[in-house]
Amino acid sequence: PRVFGLHQNALITAQVGQVRDFLATVTSVQPRISSSGTGKSSEEIVTDMAADLLDRIPNLGSKKQAHAKTFEMTESGMVSLGVFFGQERVSFEILHKKVKASLEVLGRAIKGLVVMSSELEDMFNNFLLQKLPKAWAKAAYPCLKPLASWVQDFMDRIGFMNRWLLEGPPMSFWVPCFFFPQGFMTAAMQMHARATKIAIDDLVWVTDVTSTKEPGELTGPASSGVNVHGFFLEGCGWNDADGLAESEMGVLFVSLPVVWLKPTKRSELVADKEINNVFRTSPPGYLCPLYKTSERKGTLSTTGHSTNFVMYAELRTSSSQDHWICRGVALLCMLDT
């Protein structure tokens, strides 16, 4: 790793990836029929899993119960964050209905009450391998977690959306929760632009990492812009004094404290010479790319946005930009476990 400017932890990351690939190959060729004995059959295992998931996954709150601030109306219409929340809620409803309906049908198909379609068979096999069914993945957000972790993450997302619906906009937003985080950035910027009468094209985000470790420690919303949380740093560590720091041995990821996204006029910043439409503070920090998953790659969607890359976040550092590029430092919205 040192030859390429990487931290020694990069070797651990490579080895973990090799082991995952090896185990995936081994589990893919294991027999689907259990041997004779007292253990449960594959059908019993999947039936129990489906029934357990049906009981555990909570329902989405009703729009009739919405807090007054969630879909707040002004003279010009609904506030931008309210519109964004409504769009995200529709995406969650589609995924929630797909998950619930397929779990119910799977249980009936195993009992022989309905035909076991190719989609249900894929779901059955993936349950045994602790993988996300393809039918769910098509309706879901990008995620590399195994099935058990995915379900817990899905429940956490529903919980956050329900709290926003019933209690109003939170003091800090869990950006990784969203299907389309770029839309949240735009909606929050529109809120500030309309409040200050500044053209949205003249504003950009400046990231200020606070010393607040958990969003529950906040005493109020951001004075301007928004507080966001839920990001992970890969390839380095973090301390409040200097910002980016070298990773500790064996520590592959660290949680980033609550981040204050401040809308700032472009005229107050310096345009980056290498990346178009990116503006930096002075002295400059490290332009850290933010990705939804650890794959760090994506394709352009129909909206013109990447399916994985979200934005650049400028983070404080006492080292050069090239140093952290060689370290492969990036921000992730979620881990793979």
Secondary structure as GFF3:
##gff-version 3
##sequence-region A 1 337
A	DSSP	three_ten_helix	2	4	.	.	.	ID=ss1
A	DSSP	alpha_helix	9	28	.	.	.	ID=ss2
A	DSSP	alpha_helix	42	56	.	.	.	ID=ss3
A	DSSP	three_ten_helix	63	65	.	.	.	ID=ss4
A	DSSP	beta_strand	73	74	.	.	.	ID=ss5
A	DSSP	beta_strand	77	78	.	.	.	ID=ss6
A	DSSP	alpha_helix	80	110	.	.	.	ID=ss7
A	DSSP	alpha_helix	118	129	.	.	.	ID=ss8
A	DSSP	alpha_helix	134	139	.	.	.	ID=ss9
A	DSSP	alpha_helix	147	167	.	.	.	ID=ss10
A	DSSP	beta_strand	173	174	.	.	.	ID=ss11
A	DSSP	three_ten_helix	175	177	.	.	.	ID=ss12
A	DSSP	alpha_helix	181	196	.	.	.	ID=ss13
A	DSSP	three_ten_helix	200	202	.	.	.	ID=ss14
A	DSSP	beta_strand	203	209	.	.	.	ID=ss15
A	DSSP	three_ten_helix	215	217	.	.	.	ID=ss16
A	DSSP	beta_strand	226	229	.	.	.	ID=ss17
A	DSSP	beta_strand	232	234	.	.	.	ID=ss18
A	DSSP	beta_strand	237	239	.	.	.	ID=ss19
A	DSSP	beta_strand	243	245	.	.	.	ID=ss20
A	DSSP	beta_strand	253	255	.	.	.	ID=ss21
A	DSSP	beta_strand	259	265	.	.	.	ID=ss22
A	DSSP	three_ten_helix	266	268	.	.	.	ID=ss23
A	DSSP	beta_strand	270	271	.	.	.	ID=ss24
A	DSSP	beta_strand	279	280	.	.	.	ID=ss25
A	DSSP	beta_strand	286	291	.	.	.	ID=ss26
A	DSSP	beta_strand	309	315	.	.	.	ID=ss27
A	DSSP	alpha_helix	321	326	.	.	.	ID=ss28
A	DSSP	beta_strand	330	332	.	.	.	ID=ss29
###
